[in-house]
């Protein structure tokens, strides 16, 4: 009976869990019933209730599940039916529930199960089993199997065991088809029953932890290898690029150095101080700021960068170690400037009045001083005055903007100009200081000039005393000609005091009112004179047959034009112009000429050249030479020179030549504003002939000269090599200069006379032993070099010879 209970319970439970959709219950329920039955058709989702009582006949050994007949007329199945005059067919929606409240009677022999009270109790309680039993009607609906005929009333349902198995009367349950299980074969079966390593839910294995596979037969891998590997026997075989027990770790392409990095997400994350794909490369500070290469943990910076981490810009030429380099910019120390501190600065930046060259100011024209702060005077005032704020205050005796001119007395009184200290007076003035008015033609030296007027000596007259005076001025009755009165007509006498015809007209004419009317061919006051040719051309007077020409005319007939001043007898007159004799010049040959026209380098004044500054000579053709050449200092290889020159020159040429045979002449130039120099790199102990020329505008003066010999050096390193009773041996250092001999002198300091021994040695020698000395005597040894018969300064040492041992 227990098996039956299980069967019915299983059938009941199976139907309890079946949904009310189509596929479990067919939508059409047909039942043959008498009309008028109490059947309720509720709204959708409400139960449809049938109240019936069924008797079930279960033949023993029947292979059908349950045979259900309703009012079949069989004895074992009795169903009181109400009148069946009418049969109704009811259509029930699949969403409605069907509730049978009918009583079910099952024989006690069914399926060979013993009768038991618990079955009756179960069946009486479970009137809903009508649903289960009705589901078996389908097997009998066609009259097959154990069902002989169709029931008059039937319920079409889905086959029992869910159509996936057969009901076994022996086991009182469903025998399911492969792949299904459960009381009514409604549950999908899991493969291999999940090998007892999981739960089967709806045909699929839910594996226990540690197992996997369709049937949980395989060992599971952690996190299913994260889909980054293959699980083999519970162990992840990771795909390339992954690692770890669950293949969750990305593998680094190059293995990371275990000491210096870790592999994270397929990339080496290096420890501080290391870099590279494998973290094996020592890292430089700040990665050299990408301005260099990291070599053995040190930055090798690219050009233009420096510093431990290449963070600093390189300064040009490292600032020449004359400043600090900050971010590529040199901050120079005091005294230096420029982008690389390579330029020496000048004091006060030369006050912007010069340019700075190697730390020294080269001043602009007009400025001087170490920092060009002083205004410079023209030509430095020629050393003849003081420069105050750019203007020369000249010493006495000098003048000019540059004190280059000799001063003239009283500044020529404003009536002339000063040339080299001498006044060249303006026209009309004379005297050392041009303070005196000048007389015409200097009164021809026949009188005194007082305030510009000639006071003639007795016997002379005229504005320039050029005429001889006549007695009593001819009483105004005649003309004075060369000191003699030429009396007017009707006057006679030495001074023309008498009125008459001269000499009674010499019987060559008639005297009328004191005047002679001369006959033809005669003329003159007394007709004593022959008449002149062509009547002197109206350009002169005829005197005694000779023409006395008017001013400006000359010749026998006064036809020729006269030269000014008659060329002063210092030239010949040609067509009114003087052709002066040598040594004279001027329109009237009244001026003395200068040699060679002063070479155009001076002014000719009274026949003497007044030369321009810097020139000299009768014709100014020579450059003023330097004066007073002196030697201020002499050493072994140098000679210091100084000289004077008051004149301005362009430069000086210094020429020096050894006086020995085949001496090579050498020269160099000195700026014109210097009057001293040093001759260097001379040969010791050699006499030189030195000349200094002044040069002005490419002209050279005569030289000043001097002879001087350079000093010979003193020997060096004189020391004693051995000292004995009668001998002393000395040695010394060689000298790297040209000379002729060594001279060594041994002088007995205890003897005043005849105590000196002199020895000459050839140049290569650097030691000497003197024998024949007196024992126990003090000797002074002096060593000299000799060149050109000149002995140089000595190097002295004193020693005492040994005493004889007793």
C-alpha positions in Angstrom: 0.0 0.0 0.0 3.0 2.3 0.7 4.0 2.1 -3.0 0.5 3.0 -4.0 0.6 6.0 -1.7 3.9 7.0 -3.3 2.4 6.6 -6.7 -0.6 8.6 -6.1 1.3 11.2 -4.1 3.7 11.5 -7.0 1.0 11.9 -9.5 -0.7 14.4 -7.3 2.4 16.4 -6.7 3.2 16.3 -10.4 0.0 17.8 -11.3 0.2 20.4 -8.6 3.3 21.8 -10.1 2.1 21.7 -13.7 1.2 25.1 -15.0 -2.2 25.8 -16.4 -0.9 26.8 -19.9 -1.5 24.7 -23.0 0.7 21.7 -23.2 -0.2 20.6 -19.7 -4.0 20.8 -19.9 -5.7 20.9 -23.2 -7.8 23.9 -23.6 -11.0 21.9 -24.4 -12.6 19.8 -21.7 -15.4 17.6 -22.9 -17.7 15.8 -20.5 -20.9 14.0 -21.1 -23.3 15.2 -18.5 -26.8 15.8 -17.9 -27.8 19.4 -18.5 -28.6 21.4 -15.5 -25.6 20.2 -13.5 -24.2 22.7 -11.2 -21.3 23.9 -13.3 -19.8 27.3 -12.8 -18.0 29.2 -15.5 -16.0 31.8 -13.7 -14.1 34.7 -15.1 -10.6 34.1 -16.4 -8.1 32.8 -13.8 -10.9 31.5 -11.6 -11.3 27.7 -10.9 -13.8 25.6 -13.0 -15.3 23.2 -10.5 -16.7 19.7 -11.3 -18.4 17.7 -8.6 -18.4 13.9 -9.5 -17.7 10.6 -7.9 -15.7 8.0 -10.0 -15.0 4.4 -9.5 -11.7 3.2 -10.9 -11.3 -0.3 -12.3 -7.7 -1.4 -12.4 -7.3 -4.9 -13.9 -4.3 -6.8 -12.5 -1.3 -6.9 -14.9 -2.6 -4.1 -17.0 0.2 -2.1 -18.6 -1.9 0.9 -18.9 -1.5 3.3 -16.0 -5.1 3.7 -14.9 -8.4 2.8 -16.6 -11.0 5.4 -16.1 -14.5 5.0 -17.1 -17.4 7.1 -16.1 -20.8 5.5 -16.1 -19.6 2.7 -18.3 -22.0 0.2 -17.0 -19.3 -2.0 -15.5 -20.0 -3.5 -12.2 -16.8 -2.3 -10.6 -17.5 1.3 -11.6 -20.7 2.7 -10.4 -21.5 6.3 -11.0 -24.9 7.6 -10.2 -25.7 9.9 -13.0 -28.3 12.4 -13.2 -30.7 12.4 -16.2 -28.6 12.6 -19.4 -31.1 14.0 -21.7 -28.7 16.7 -22.7 -24.9 16.8 -23.1 -23.0 20.1 -22.9 -19.4 20.9 -24.0 -17.6 23.5 -22.0 -14.5 25.3 -23.3 -12.2 26.4 -20.5 -9.3 28.9 -21.1 -5.9 27.5 -20.5 -5.3 30.0 -17.8 -8.2 28.7 -15.6 -7.8 26.1 -13.0 -9.9 22.9 -13.1 -10.9 21.6 -9.8 -12.6 18.2 -9.4 -14.3 17.7 -6.1 -15.6 14.3 -7.0 -14.9 11.3 -4.9 -12.5 8.7 -6.3 -12.7 5.1 -5.5 -9.7 2.9 -6.3 -9.9 -0.9 -5.7 -7.6 -2.3 -3.1 -6.0 -4.7 -5.5 -4.8 -2.0 -7.8 -1.1 -2.6 -8.8 -0.9 -5.4 -6.4 -0.8 -3.0 -3.5 -2.3 -4.0 -0.3 -5.2 -2.1 1.0 -4.4 0.2 3.8 -6.3 2.8 5.7 -3.8 5.4 4.9 -4.6 5.1 1.2 -8.3 5.6 1.8 -7.5 8.5 4.0 -5.2 10.0 1.3 -7.8 9.5 -1.4 -10.6 10.9 0.6 -8.5 14.0 1.3 -7.3 14.5 -2.2 -10.3 15.0 -4.3 -8.1 16.9 -6.6 -6.7 13.6 -7.8 -9.5 13.8 -10.3 -7.1 15.9 -12.3 -4.5 13.2 -12.1 -6.8 10.4 -13.0 -8.4 12.3 -15.7 -5.1 12.8 -17.3 -5.0 9.0 -18.0 -8.1 9.2 -20.0 -6.2 10.0 -23.1 -4.9 6.5 -23.2 -8.5 5.2 -23.2 -10.0 7.8 -25.4 -9.4 5.8 -28.6 -10.5 2.5 -27.1 -7.0 1.0 -27.0 -5.0 -0.7 -24.4 -6.9 -1.7 -21.4 -9.7 0.6 -22.2 -12.4 -1.3 -24.1 -14.4 1.6 -25.2 -14.5 5.2 -24.9 -15.9 6.7 -21.9 -19.1 8.6 -22.3 -17.5 11.4 -20.6 -13.7 12.1 -20.8 -11.1 14.7 -20.0 -8.4 15.2 -22.6 -5.0 15.8 -20.9 -1.4 15.4 -21.5 0.0 11.8 -21.3 1.2 10.7 -17.9 5.0 10.7 -17.2 5.1 13.9 -19.3 5.3 11.9 -22.4 8.9 11.2 -21.6 8.4 7.7 -20.0 6.1 4.8 -19.2 4.3 4.1 -16.0 5.4 0.9 -14.4 2.7 -1.0 -12.4 5.5 -3.0 -10.9 7.3 0.0 -9.5 4.2 2.0 -9.2 6.0 4.9 -11.0 7.3 6.3 -14.2 10.2 4.7 -16.1 11.7 7.8 -17.7 13.4 8.0 -21.1 17.1 8.7 -21.1 17.8 12.4 -20.3 14.8 12.8 -18.0 14.0 12.1 -14.4 11.6 12.9 -11.7 8.3 11.3 -10.5 6.7 12.1 -13.8 9.8 12.5 -16.0 9.5 16.2 -16.1 12.9 17.0 -14.9 15.8 17.1 -17.4 18.5 14.7 -16.2 22.2 15.9 -15.8 25.0 13.9 -17.5 26.6 11.4 -15.2 24.5 12.7 -12.4 27.1 15.4 -12.2 29.4 12.7 -10.9 28.3 13.6 -7.4 30.3 16.8 -7.7 27.5 19.2 -8.2 23.7 19.8 -8.2 21.5 19.2 -11.2 19.1 22.0 -12.0 16.9 21.8 -15.0 19.2 19.4 -16.7 22.4 21.3 -16.1 25.1 20.6 -13.6 25.9 23.3 -11.0 29.3 22.0 -10.1 30.8 22.1 -6.6 33.7 24.4 -6.1 36.8 22.9 -7.6 35.0 21.0 -10.4 33.7 21.9 -13.8 32.6 20.4 -17.1 29.2 19.4 -18.4 29.1 16.5 -15.8 31.4 18.1 -13.2 34.0 15.4 -14.0 36.8 17.8 -14.6 38.9 19.6 -12.0 38.2 23.3 -12.2 41.0 25.9 -12.6 41.0 29.2 -10.5 38.8 31.9 -12.1 38.5 29.6 -15.1 42.0 30.8 -16.0 40.4 34.2 -16.7 39.8 33.1 -20.3 43.5 33.7 -20.7 44.6 30.1 -20.6 43.6 26.4 -21.0 42.5 24.3 -17.9 44.2 20.9 -17.9 43.5 18.7 -14.9 42.8 21.7 -12.7 45.9 23.5 -13.7 45.9 26.6 -16.0 48.1 26.4 -19.0 48.3 30.1 -19.8 48.2 31.5 -23.3 51.3 33.4 -24.5 51.6 36.8 -22.7 49.9 35.6 -19.4 51.1 33.9 -16.3 50.0 33.1 -12.7 47.9 30.3 -11.2 44.8 31.8 -12.8 46.5 33.4 -15.8 45.5 36.8 -14.5 48.9 38.3 -14.8 50.2 39.8 -18.0 53.7 38.6 -18.8 56.3 41.3 -19.5 57.9 41.0 -23.0 61.3 41.1 -21.4 61.7 39.5 -17.9 61.9 42.2 -15.3 65.0 42.3 -13.2 64.0 40.8 -9.9 66.1 43.2 -8.0 65.0 46.4 -9.7 61.3 46.1 -10.8 58.0 44.2 -10.9 55.8 43.1 -13.9 52.4 44.8 -13.6 49.8 44.6 -16.4 52.5 43.3 -18.9 54.9 46.2 -18.2 57.9 46.4 -16.0 57.4 48.9 -13.2 60.9 49.8 -12.2 62.2 50.8 -8.8 63.5 54.3 -8.4 66.9 54.7 -10.0 66.3 52.1 -12.8 64.8 52.1 -16.2 64.5 50.1 -19.4 62.2 47.3 -20.6 63.7 45.0 -18.0 64.6 47.6 -15.4 68.2 46.6 -15.6 69.4 50.0 -16.8 70.6 52.3 -14.0 68.5 55.5 -14.2 70.1 58.9 -14.2 68.9 61.8 -12.1 65.6 63.2 -13.6 66.3 61.0 -16.7 68.8 63.6 -17.8 65.8 65.8 -18.6 65.9 64.1 -22.1 68.9 66.2 -22.9 71.5 63.5 -22.7 72.3 59.8 -22.5 72.4 57.8 -19.3 75.7 55.9 -19.2 76.5 53.9 -16.1 74.2 55.9 -13.9 75.7 59.2 -15.1 74.3 61.7 -17.6 76.3 62.3 -20.8 74.7 65.6 -21.8 74.0 66.7 -25.3 75.8 69.7 -26.6 74.5 72.9 -25.0 73.6 71.3 -21.7 75.5 70.4 -18.5 74.9 69.6 -14.9 74.4 66.3 -13.0 71.0 65.9 -14.7 71.7 68.0 -17.9 69.2 70.5 -16.5 71.5 73.4 -16.9 72.3 75.3 -20.1 75.9 75.4 -21.0 77.5 78.9 -21.1 79.7 79.9 -24.1 83.3 78.9 -23.4 82.4 78.1 -19.8 82.5 81.9 -19.2 86.3 81.5 -19.5 86.3 80.8 -15.7 85.7 84.5 -15.2 82.1 84.3 -14.0 79.2 82.1 -12.9 77.1 80.2 -15.4 73.4 80.3 -14.5 70.9 78.7 -16.9 73.2 79.4 -19.9 73.9 83.0 -19.1 77.4 84.2 -17.9 77.4 86.5 -14.8 80.9 87.9 -15.2 83.3 88.8 -12.4 84.3 92.4 -12.0 86.7 93.4 -14.7 85.1 91.2 -17.4 82.2 91.4 -19.7 80.7 89.9 -22.9 78.5 86.9 -23.6 81.3 84.6 -22.5 83.1 87.0 -20.1 86.0 86.9 -22.6 86.3 90.6 -22.9 88.1 92.8 -20.4 86.1 95.7 -19.2 87.4 99.2 -19.1 87.1 101.6 -16.2 83.8 103.4 -16.2 83.1 101.9 -19.6 85.4 104.6 -21.0 82.6 107.1 -20.2 81.1 106.3 -23.6 83.9 108.4 -25.1 86.0 105.6 -26.4 86.1 101.9 -27.2 87.3 99.2 -25.0 90.1 97.0 -26.4 91.5 94.2 -24.2 90.6 96.1 -21.0 92.1 99.5 -22.1 90.3 102.5 -23.3 91.0 103.7 -26.8 89.6 107.2 -26.5 87.6 108.9 -29.2 89.3 112.0 -30.8 89.2 114.8 -28.3 89.3 112.6 -25.1 92.1 111.2 -23.0 92.8 109.5 -19.7 92.6 105.9 -18.5 88.8 106.1 -18.7 88.5 108.7 -21.4 87.0 111.1 -18.9 89.3 114.0 -19.7 88.8 116.2 -22.7 91.9 116.1 -24.8 93.7 119.1 -26.0 94.8 119.4 -29.7 98.2 117.7 -30.1 98.5 117.5 -26.3 99.4 121.2 -26.4 102.8 120.1 -27.9 104.0 119.8 -24.3 104.1 123.6 -24.2 101.2 124.2 -21.9 98.6 122.6 -19.6 95.4 121.0 -20.8 92.4 122.2 -18.9 88.9 120.9 -19.9 90.0 120.3 -23.4 91.7 123.8 -23.9 95.4 124.5 -23.9 96.8 127.1 -21.5 100.1 127.8 -23.2 103.4 128.4 -21.5 105.0 131.8 -21.9 106.3 132.2 -25.4 103.8 129.9 -27.1 100.3 130.4 -28.5 97.7 128.7 -30.7 94.9 126.2 -30.0 97.6 123.5 -29.6 100.4 125.8 -28.3 102.2 124.8 -31.5 103.1 128.3 -32.5 105.8 130.5 -31.0 104.2 133.6 -29.5 104.9 137.0 -31.1 105.6 140.1 -29.1 102.3 141.9 -28.1 100.5 139.5 -30.5 101.8 141.7 -33.3 99.7 144.5 -31.9 96.8 143.3 -33.9 98.4 144.5 -37.2 99.9 141.2 -38.4 100.0 137.5 -37.9 102.5 135.4 -36.0 104.6 132.8 -37.8 107.0 130.8 -35.7 107.3 133.6 -33.2 107.9 136.3 -35.7 105.4 138.9 -36.7 104.4 139.1 -40.4 103.0 142.6 -40.4 100.0 143.7 -42.3 100.5 146.1 -45.2 101.4 149.5 -43.7 102.8 148.3 -40.5 106.3 147.3 -39.3 108.4 146.6 -36.3 109.0 143.5 -34.2 105.5 143.7 -32.9 103.9 145.5 -36.0 103.1 148.4 -33.7 104.7 151.0 -36.0 103.1 152.5 -39.1 105.3 151.7 -42.1 106.5 154.4 -44.4 106.4 154.0 -48.2 109.4 152.1 -49.4 110.9 152.5 -46.0 111.8 156.1 -46.9 114.4 154.6 -49.2 116.7 154.6 -46.2 116.9 158.4 -46.7 114.9 159.4 -43.7 113.2 158.4 -40.5 109.7 156.9 -40.4 107.6 158.6 -37.8 104.0 157.5 -37.5 104.0 156.2 -41.1 105.4 159.4 -42.6 108.9 159.9 -43.9 111.0 162.6 -42.3 113.7 162.9 -45.0 117.3 163.6 -44.4 118.7 166.9 -45.7 119.0 166.7 -49.5 116.0 164.4 -50.0 112.3 164.8 -50.3 109.2 163.2 -51.4 106.6 161.0 -49.5 109.2 158.2 -49.6 112.4 160.4 -49.7 113.1 159.0 -53.1 113.6 162.4 -54.6 116.7 164.7 -54.1 115.6 168.1 -52.7 116.3 171.4 -54.4 117.4 174.6 -52.7 114.5 176.6 -51.3 112.2 174.3 -53.2 113.1 176.3 -56.3 111.0 179.1 -54.8 108.0 177.4 -56.2 109.2 178.6 -59.6 110.5 175.4 -60.9 110.7 171.7 -60.5 113.3 169.9 -58.6 114.8 167.1 -60.7 117.4 165.0 -59.1 118.2 167.7 -56.6 118.4 170.5 -59.2 115.9 173.2 -59.9 114.5 173.1 -63.3 113.2 176.6 -63.2 109.9 177.6 -64.6 109.9 179.9 -67.6 111.1 183.3 -66.8 112.9 182.2 -63.8 116.5 181.4 -63.4 119.0 180.7 -60.9 119.9 177.8 -58.8 116.7 178.1 -56.9 114.7 179.7 -59.7 114.5 182.8 -57.7 115.3 185.0 -60.7 112.7 185.7 -63.4 114.3 185.6 -66.9 114.9 183.5 -69.8 117.4 181.0 -69.0 120.7 181.7 -70.7 119.0 184.1 -72.9 117.5 181.3 -74.7 121.0 180.3 -75.8 120.5 182.4 -78.8 118.2 179.8 -80.1 115.0 181.5 -79.5 113.3 184.6 -78.2 112.8 185.5 -74.5 109.3 186.6 -73.8 108.3 187.5 -70.3 111.2 185.5 -68.9 110.5 182.6 -71.1 112.4 181.5 -74.2 110.6 180.9 -77.3 113.0 178.5 -78.8 113.7 178.0 -82.4 112.8 174.8 -84.1 115.0 172.0 -83.1 115.6 173.4 -79.8 113.7 173.3 -76.6 114.1 173.9 -73.0 113.8 176.9 -70.8 116.8 178.4 -72.4 116.4 176.7 -75.7 119.6 175.0 -75.0 118.1 171.6 -75.2 117.6 169.7 -78.3 114.0 168.8 -78.9 113.0 165.1 -78.3 112.0 162.6 -80.9 108.3 162.3 -81.6 107.9 164.9 -78.9 108.1 162.1 -76.4 104.7 160.9 -77.8 103.0 163.2 -75.5 104.0 160.9 -72.6 107.0 162.8 -71.4 109.0 166.1 -71.3 111.8 166.8 -73.6 114.9 168.0 -71.7 118.0 168.7 -73.7 116.8 166.6 -76.5 116.0 163.8 -74.3 112.6 162.7 -73.2 111.8 162.9 -69.5 108.9 160.5 -69.5 105.8 160.8 -67.4 105.2 158.3 -64.6 104.5 155.0 -66.2 106.4 155.6 -69.4 110.0 155.2 -70.6 112.2 155.0 -73.6 113.9 157.6 -75.7 110.6 158.8 -77.0 108.6 157.7 -73.9 106.9 155.2 -76.2 107.4 152.2 -73.8 105.3 151.6 -70.7 107.3 151.9 -67.6 107.6 149.1 -64.9 106.6 149.8 -61.3 109.5 151.4 -59.4 111.6 150.8 -62.5 112.0 147.3 -61.2 114.1 149.0 -58.5 117.1 148.3 -60.7 116.7 144.7 -59.8 115.2 143.5 -63.0 114.4 144.5 -66.6 111.2 146.0 -67.8 109.4 144.3 -70.6 106.3 145.9 -71.8 105.5 147.3 -68.4 106.3 144.2 -66.5 109.4 143.5 -64.4 111.5 140.5 -65.2 113.4 140.3 -61.9 117.0 139.4 -61.5 117.8 136.2 -59.5 117.1 136.8 -55.9 114.3 139.3 -56.3 110.6 139.1 -56.8 107.5 141.1 -56.7 105.7 143.3 -59.4 108.5 145.8 -58.9 111.3 143.4 -58.0 111.4 145.2 -54.7 111.2 142.0 -52.7 113.9 139.6 -52.1 112.9 136.0 -53.3 113.3 132.9 -51.2 115.1 129.7 -52.3 112.9 127.3 -54.1 109.9 129.3 -53.1 110.3 127.8 -49.6 109.4 124.4 -51.2 105.8 125.4 -50.6 106.3 124.5 -47.0 106.7 128.0 -45.6 106.2 131.7 -46.3 108.8 134.0 -47.9 109.2 137.2 -45.9 111.9 139.7 -46.9 113.8 137.0 -48.8 113.8 134.6 -45.9 111.7 131.5 -45.6 109.4 131.3 -42.5 108.9 127.5 -42.5 105.7 125.7 -41.5 105.7 123.8 -38.2 107.9 120.7 -38.5 110.1 121.9 -41.4 113.4 123.7 -41.5 116.2 124.7 -43.8 116.8 127.7 -46.1 114.1 126.5 -48.4 112.0 124.6 -45.8 112.7 121.4 -47.6 114.0 119.6 -44.5 112.0 118.0 -41.7 112.9 119.3 -38.3 115.1 116.6 -36.8 114.9 115.4 -33.2 117.4 116.8 -30.8 119.4 115.8 -27.7 119.2 112.0 -28.2 120.2 110.4 -24.9 120.5 106.8 -23.6 118.6 106.5 -20.4 119.1 102.9 -19.5 121.1 99.9 -20.8 120.7 96.2 -20.0 122.0 93.0 -21.5 119.3 93.0 -24.2 117.7 96.4 -24.1 118.6 100.1 -24.7 116.2 102.9 -23.5 116.3 106.1 -25.6 114.8 109.6 -25.2 115.0 112.7 -27.4 113.5 116.2 -27.7 111.5 117.7 -30.6 109.4 120.8 -30.3 108.0 120.3 -33.7 105.0 118.2 -34.7 105.9 115.1 -36.7 104.0 112.1 -38.0 106.3 109.4 -36.5 110.0 108.6 -35.7 112.1 106.0 -37.4 114.6 104.2 -35.2 117.4 102.4 -37.0 120.1 100.4 -35.2 123.0 98.4 -36.5 125.8 96.4 -34.8 129.1 98.1 -35.4 130.9 94.9 -36.0 131.5 93.7 -39.6 128.4 92.3 -41.4 126.1 93.8 -38.8 122.4 93.6 -39.9 120.5 96.9 -39.9 117.2 96.8 -38.1 114.5 99.4 -37.7 111.1 100.2 -36.2 108.8 103.1 -36.0 107.5 105.2 -33.0 104.3 107.3 -33.0 105.0 111.0 -33.5 103.6 111.9 -30.1 106.2 109.9 -28.3 109.8 111.0 -27.6 111.2 107.8 -26.0 111.4 104.1 -26.8 113.0 100.9 -25.9 115.1 98.8 -28.3 114.6 95.1 -27.3 116.0 91.7 -28.1 119.6 93.0 -28.6 122.6 90.8 -28.3 124.5 91.1 -25.0 127.9 92.8 -25.1 127.5 94.2 -28.6 128.0 97.9 -29.6 125.2 99.4 -31.7 125.1 102.5 -33.9 121.6 104.0 -33.3 119.9 106.7 -35.4 116.6 108.4 -34.9 114.8 110.1 -37.8 111.8 112.4 -37.7 109.2 111.7 -40.4 106.6 114.2 -41.5 104.3 113.7 -44.4 106.6 110.9 -45.8 109.7 113.2 -45.6 112.6 112.1 -43.4 114.8 114.4 -41.4 118.5 114.2 -40.8 119.1 111.8 -37.9 120.4 112.2 -34.4 122.6 109.3 -33.5 124.4 107.6 -30.6 126.7 104.6 -30.0 126.0 102.3 -27.1 127.0 98.8 -26.1 124.7 96.4 -24.3 125.9 94.9 -21.0 127.4 91.5 -20.7 125.7 89.3 -18.2 127.5 88.1 -15.1 128.3 84.3 -15.0 126.1 82.1 -12.8 126.6 79.1 -10.5 130.3 79.6 -9.5 131.2 77.0 -6.9 134.2 75.2 -5.5 134.9 71.7 -6.7 137.9 71.1 -4.7 140.2 73.1 -2.3 143.7 71.9 -1.6 146.9 73.4 -0.1 148.2 74.8 -3.4 145.2 74.5 -5.8 141.6 75.4 -6.1 139.2 73.9 -8.6 136.0 75.7 -9.5 133.1 75.1 -11.8 130.2 77.2 -13.1 127.1 77.1 -15.2 127.3 77.6 -19.0 125.7 80.7 -20.6 123.5 80.5 -23.6 124.8 83.6 -25.3 127.5 84.3 -27.9 130.8 85.5 -26.4 134.5 84.9 -26.9 136.2 83.8 -23.7 135.9 83.3 -19.9 138.3 85.3 -17.8 139.0 83.9 -14.3 141.0 85.9 -11.7 142.5 84.5 -8.5 143.6 87.3 -6.2 145.4 86.7 -3.0 143.7 88.9 -0.5 146.7 89.0 1.8 149.0 90.6 -0.8 148.5 94.0 -2.2 150.9 93.6 -5.1 151.5 90.7 -7.4 148.7 88.7 -5.8 146.6 88.3 -8.8 146.5 85.5 -11.4 144.4 85.9 -14.6 143.5 83.1 -16.9 141.5 83.2 -20.2 139.5 80.1 -21.1 137.6 79.2 -24.3 133.9 79.4 -24.2 133.0 75.7 -23.9 134.9 75.3 -20.7 132.9 75.4 -17.5 135.5 74.4 -14.9 139.1 75.3 -14.1 141.8 74.3 -11.6 144.4 76.8 -10.6 147.6 75.4 -9.2 150.6 77.1 -7.6 148.7 78.8 -4.9 150.0 79.5 -1.4 148.8 77.2 1.4 146.5 78.8 4.0 145.9 81.9 2.0 142.5 83.6 1.4 141.7 84.0 -2.3 139.0 85.9 -4.1 138.0 84.2 -7.3 136.1 86.3 -9.8 134.7 85.0 -13.1 133.9 87.2 -16.2 132.9 86.8 -19.8 134.8 88.7 -22.5 133.3 89.8 -25.8 134.6 92.3 -28.3 137.5 93.0 -26.0 135.0 94.0 -23.3 135.0 92.3 -19.9 131.6 91.9 -18.3 130.7 92.1 -14.6 132.2 89.4 -12.4 130.8 86.7 -10.2 133.0 86.5 -7.0 133.6 83.8 -4.4 136.1 83.8 -1.6 137.9 80.7 -0.2 141.1 79.8 1.8 143.5 77.1 0.7 144.3 74.4 3.1 147.3 74.4 5.5 149.9 71.8 5.2 149.2 69.0 7.7 152.0 68.7 10.3 
